[in-house]
Amino acid sequence: MQTLTVELGERSYPIVIGPGLLTDPQSYAGHLGSGRILIITNDQVAPLYLDKLQSALSETDCSSIILPDGEAHKNLETLSLIYDRLLEGRFGRDCTLVALGGGVIGDMCGFAAATYQRGVVFIQVPTTLLAQVDSSVGGKTGVNHPLGKNMIGAFHQPRAVIADTGTLQTLPDQELRAGIAEVIKYGLLGDAEFLLWLENNIDKLLAREDQALAYAILRSCQNKARIVAEDEREGGKRALLNLGHTFGHAIETLLGYGQWLHGEAVGMGMVMAADMSRRLDWISQQDCARALTLIERAGLPTRLPAGLTSDDFLDAMGHDKKVLAGKLRLVLLRALGDATITADFDMAALHATLEHYCRQ
């Protein structure tokens, strides 16, 4: 078991990583509110882990709500089901919400916790690699809107993140690969040593070797915790964590939420960010190829589906949260392991990248 802390003063909290944590009552000791508990999960995770989690919390007044699975349901309509359950059950401000599932469940549970009675305690119990290395950490919560991904949300930090690595053994291969995309992101944006480790160990991650997975999760969380501690509300450096996301969010919006997994869209977005960085002469053709090769080896898409146009992309990217004063900001690469946030780039390079991938 490994523990690290997201240092945010009075809002600091632990990330605990290891096997068997989900079923251990001690994992939750000291992190729960004084009132009732509502576990929020989905219809794919519930058959696997809901009873086990409820057994671990059997000494408390604990109930659950099971939501439909998938990014297509990450919206205000589904969020209302959580509020309905809380209000109908007369849950008080001393309640605790527990997110059991992947990034969609974590984001919706967190947003419900941020807004129910102006804020209640919540705990993240992520069961996907993507959630364990990224979405469960940092306090970003929210839902999608038809015009843009995660455009409705709030910052609300969890009381703890309990990452049981044993849950990854039941994860579908496609979901595992989507999580590896976020792991690669940390190497590309600011950890060149980790990037080299990934190039040498990507096959071990795909084979679900315990030691490799545990190291990748720990290293990813260390990177994210450090950045979040410096910039909790994304006023500056934290936007680096969006490498690949502006392109990726546009893909998700244009295709329809759920057609590609979030990690698949991020992987493709990193390919496009690397290509644009090369066109700006910020990275070499060789480094661009290294990034592309690693993403391909992870089994992630490196081509767009047919039918998307550069104009579609530009319109969708215009709704991104990183647009400030009408200017699009992108996270691009100065080198492998060195990302930068910039609105000062040659639009011709962006157009060339979009045209290239839309034409493929």
N, C-alpha and C positions, 0 to 999 in steps of 0.2 A: 504494500500500500504506500502511496505517495501523497503528500499533502503540500499544497502551496497556498498562499494567501493573496487575494486581490486587495492591495493596500489602498483603501479609500476612507481613512479615518474612521469615524463612527459607523460607516457603512461597509467596512472591510468584512470579507467573508472567505471561508476556506473552499478550495476545490480539492476534493478527495478522490483519488484515482486508484482503482484496484479491483480484483475479482471478489464477488460475494458481498459487496457492500449493500446492494439493494435489499437483501433479506436480513440484514443485521440491524436490530433495533438501535444499537449504539451509534449507527451512522447518523441518526436523526436527533440524538440526544442534545439538548441545548439549542437547537435550531428552530423548534416549533413555537408557534404562538401559544397562548394559554387557553384558547378556545377550541372549537371544533375544526376538523380537517376535511377538506374536499380534494380528492385526487382527480385530476383532469387527465384523461388519456384518450386513445382512439380505438377503433374497432379492430385494428391489426395488432396493437401492442397489448390490449387488455387480456386476450386469451393466454398470452405468454407470461405476463408479469403482474397483473392487477392483484390476483389473489395473494401472491407472494409479498407484495408491498403492503397489502392490508394486514397480513399476518404480522409483518414487522411492526406495524403501527396498531396492533390489537389492543394495546393498553390505552388507546385514545378513542375519542368519539369520531370515527372516521367513516366517510361515505365517498361515493365516486360518481362521476359523470363520464359517459363514453361518447365521444364525438366521431363523426365520419372522418376517415383518413384522407390526407392529401392536401396539396397546396391549393387546389380548387375550392376548398372549404375554409381557407384562412381569410375570413371576411367578417363584416359586421353582423351578418345574419347568424353565423355560427357562434360568434362571440356572445350574442344575445341569449343563446341557450345556457351559457355559463351564468350570466346575470340572473336569468329566470330561476335556475336551480338555487343560487345563493339567496335570492329574495324569497322564493317560496319556502325554502328551508330555514329562513330567519337566521342566517349566519351573521354573527356580529363582527365588529371591528377587530376582535381578538382572534379571528379565525386564521387558518393557514391554508393556502392553496399549494398543492404539490403537482408539478408538471411531470408526468410519466410518459415519455415518448421522445420524438425527434424535434427538429427545429420548429415545425408548425405548431405543435402542442406547446412547446416552451414559450414561443412568442405570444400565443393567444392567452395562455395561463398567466404569463407575466403582465400582459396588458390588462387583463381582468383584475389582477391583484393591484396594479397601479391605480386603477380607476374605481374599484368597488369601495364605497364609503371613503373615498379619497385616499385609499392606500392601505393594503393589508400585507401580511408576511407571505412570502412564497419561497418554495424550495424547488430547485431543478434536479430531476432524476433522469438525465438524458440516456436514451437507449440506442442512439445511432452514433456513428463516428463523427458525422458532421456536427451534431449537437454537442458531443463531448469535447471536440476541439475548438468549437467556435460559437455557435448560437446560444449555448447555455451560459456563457461567460460574458460579462460586461454590461448587463442590464438593459440592452436594447429589446424592446417589446413592441408588438404592433400587429396590424392586419393589412391586407392588400386592398387596393381600390382598383376598379377596372382600368383606370388611367395610369396607375403606377404602383409598383411593389413597395410595401412597407411604408406607405405615405401617411398612414394614420397610426400613431403610436406614442410611446412615452419611454423615458429612461426610468427604470425601476429595478434596483439591484436585488438579486435573490439573497436569502439568508445563508444559503449554502448550495454548492453544486456537488452532487453525489454521483460520480461517474463509475458505474460498475462495468468493467471491461468484459465481464462474462456475457453481457447482453449482445456483444458484437458477434458472438458465434451463431446467433439466430438471424442476423441481419442479411437480407438478400444481397447478392453480389452487386447489383446495380446501385443499391444504397451505400454499400461499402466504397465503391469507386467514387461516388459523389462526395463522400466524406474525405477521401484522399485528396480531392481537388482543394479543399480548404487547408489541408496539411501542406500541400505544395505551395499554396499561397504564402505561408509564413516563411518558407525558404526563399522564395523569389523577392519578397518585399523587404526583408531586412536581416536574413540569417543565412549567409552564404555557406557557412559550415554545415548547417542542417540541410541545405539544398544538396550538397555533395553527399551527405549521408543518405538522403532520399534516393539519389541516383544509384547508389550502391545497394539499397535495401528495398526498393519498391516491390520487388517480387515477394519478399517476406511479408510485406503488408498485405498484398493481394492474397497470399496464402494464409493470412490471419495468424501468423506466428505471435504468440503472446508477448514475448519480450519486445519485438519490433513495434507492435501496436502500443504497448504501454509507454515505450520511449517516445514514439511519435505524438501521442496524446500529451504526455508531460511537456515535451519541448514546445508544442504548439500552444499549450495553455500558459507556459512561462512567457512566451512571446506576447500573447494577447494580454495577460495580466499586467505586464510591464507597461504596455502602451495605454491600456485603460487607466492605470494608476496615474499616468502623466496627463491624460486628457479624457476625463470621464464622459463628457457630453459632446465629443467630436467637434470641438472648436478649432482643432488644428491637426496634430499628428495622428489622432485616431482614424482620420479619414484614410490613412494608408491601408487600413484593414479592408478597404473596399477595392483593392486591386482586383481587376476583372469583373467587378460587380456592376459598374455602369453599363458596360456592354451586356453583361449577363442578365441584369434586370430588364433591359430592353428586349432581349430574346424571350424572356418569360412573359413579358407583357404582350408582345406581338404574337407569340404562338398560342397564348392562353395558359393561365396558371395550371401547372400540373402536367403539361405535355412533355416538358423536360424537367427532371429533378433540378433543384436549385444548384446543387454542386456541379451538375453537368453544364448548366448555363455559365457558372463561374469559371469552370475549366475552359470552355470556349471563349469566354470573355478575356481570360488571361492570354490565350493564344492571340487574340486580336490586339490586346494591349502591348504584347511583345512585338507584334508585327508593326504597329504604329510607332513604337519606340525605335525600331530599326529604320523606319522610313524617315524619322527625324534625325538619324545618325547618332542616336544616344547609345544604342548598343550595336554590336556587330552582328553580321549575318550568322556567324558561328554561335553566338550566345542566344540569338533568337531561335536557332535550330535546336539548341540544348533544351530550352524551355518547351518547345513544341514536342520534342522527342519524349521528355519526361511525362508530359500530359498524355501523349499517345500510349506510352507504356502503362499508364494507370488505367487504360481502357476507357478514357473519356472522349467525347466527340471533339473533333478538330475541324469539322465542316458544318456549315449552317444547313438547315433544311431548305428545300426549294421554295421560292415564292416571296422571300423577303427582299426589300429594296433598301438602298441607302437612305432614301427619303423617309421611309418608315422608321428606320433606326434613329435618324436625327430627331424626328418628332417624339419618339418614345424617350430618347435620352434627354430631351428638353424638360421632361417631367421628373428627372432625377433629383434627389434631395441635395446633391452637391452643386446644383445650379445656384449661383449667388449673383445678384444684381444682373440677372439675365445672361450671365456667362457660364458656360459649361466647364466644370473642373473635372479633370481626369487623373487617375492614378496611373503613372507610367514608370518605366524602368530607366534609370541612369546607368545601371549595371545589374547583373544578376545578384540579388541580395541587397539592392539599393533602389528603393522606389521613391517617387516624389509625387506630390500633389500639385497640379499646375492647371491654370487657365491660359497660360501663355504658351501656346503651341500653334504651329502652322496648320490651319484648317485643311489645307490641301492634303496633308498627311492623313488626317482623319477620313476625309472623303476617299482617298486612295485605298485605305484599309477596308472601309465599308464596301466600296465597289468590288474589291478583290474577293472578299468572302461572300458577298451576295451573288456574285457571278459564278462562283465555283460550282 
